[in-house]
Amino acid sequence: MYYVAPKAQRGNGMIIWRHTKRLKSFKATDGVEYVVAKNKKEMDGPSTLPIYIGIGDKLVRTQKQETPLWDLMLDEFFDGR
């Protein structure tokens, strides 16, 4: 089972993950970056997540990695001071 969410949602603090059995069956929006987790541990854990981009209704893996959500929230908190 894969969990897929648009990268833009990760900065909001609330993420809506879509479940899919295969990445091939996920219908991606062209040009949108997605974060993909293989299991629930990866979604909430301290590991980095790979970033995929939607190209022609398919997900294509990029070389980029996404930092965990709590790192983004800490950066946002300390940048606001």
C-alpha positions in Angstrom: 0.0 0.0 0.0 1.3 3.4 -0.9 0.3 6.7 0.6 0.4 9.7 -1.8 -0.1 13.4 -1.0 0.6 16.6 -2.9 3.8 18.3 -1.7 2.0 21.6 -1.3 -0.2 20.2 1.5 2.8 19.4 3.7 3.4 23.0 4.6 -0.2 23.5 5.9 0.0 21.1 8.9 -2.8 19.0 7.6 -2.2 16.3 5.0 -4.8 14.3 3.2 -3.1 11.1 2.1 -4.6 9.0 -0.8 -4.1 5.2 -0.6 -3.2 3.2 -3.6 -2.0 -0.4 -4.1 0.3 0.5 -7.0 1.8 3.8 -8.1 0.9 2.9 -11.7 -2.8 3.1 -10.8 -2.6 6.6 -9.2 -3.9 9.3 -11.5 -1.5 12.3 -11.1 -2.1 15.9 -12.1 0.4 17.0 -14.7 3.2 19.1 -13.2 2.2 18.6 -9.5 4.8 17.3 -7.0 3.8 14.5 -4.7 5.3 13.0 -1.6 5.0 9.1 -1.4 5.2 6.9 1.6 5.3 3.1 1.5 3.7 2.7 5.0 2.3 4.6 7.9 5.7 4.6 9.7 7.2 6.6 6.9 4.3 9.0 6.9 4.8 10.0 10.6 8.4 9.1 11.2 11.6 11.0 11.0 12.6 9.5 7.6 12.8 11.5 4.4 10.3 10.8 1.7 10.9 10.7 -2.0 9.2 13.3 -4.3 7.5 12.3 -7.4 6.1 14.6 -10.2 3.0 14.0 -12.3 3.8 13.7 -16.0 0.9 12.7 -18.2 -1.2 11.0 -15.5 1.8 9.0 -14.2 4.1 9.5 -11.3 7.8 9.9 -12.1 10.4 9.8 -9.3 12.7 12.7 -9.0 16.1 13.0 -7.2 14.5 15.3 -4.5 13.7 14.2 -0.9 11.2 15.8 1.4 12.1 16.4 5.1 9.7 15.3 7.8 6.6 17.4 8.5 7.8 18.3 12.1 11.0 19.8 10.6 8.9 22.0 8.3 6.8 23.1 11.3 9.8 23.9 13.4 11.4 25.9 10.6 8.2 27.8 10.1 7.9 28.5 13.9 11.5 29.8 14.3 11.4 31.8 11.0 8.4 33.7 12.3 10.3 35.0 15.4 
